[in-house]
Amino acid sequence: QLALRQVLPRDVGVVVDGVYAERTRAAVVLFQETYGLPVGGEIGEQLHTVMSVLRHGDDPQRKAVCLELDRRRERDRRRTEEAEQELELASAGRDPADGF
C-alpha cells in the first residue's frame, strides 16, 4: 500500500492500513492498467518489479522502464485510433483496405 501511495496520485485514496480491501485492489488495477501490466488486481512479480523501479528515482533502469511504457502507450493509442478509423469507414460502407 505504501508503494502504491508513492507512485499513484494522492486522489486515488490508498489507505496504508495493511488490509488488502477493495480500495487497495482498485489501486492495484489502476496501477496495472496505467503501466501496461496484466490486469487482475493481484500483486504479482511484474507489479513488484515495476513499482520498485519507479520508487528508486532517476536511475537508468527507471528511465528505461518509463521509456518502454511510453512506447507501449503510444502504440496502443495508435492502434485504438486505427481501429476507430476502420469502424468509421466500415459504417460508411467503405472498405478499410482502401486506406484512410
Secondary structure, DSSP 8 states (H G I E B T S, - for coil): -HHHHHHS-GGG----SS---HHHHHHHHHHHHHTT---SS---HHHHHHHHHHHTTT-HHHHHHHHHHHHHHHHHHHHHHHHHHHHHHHHTT--GGG--
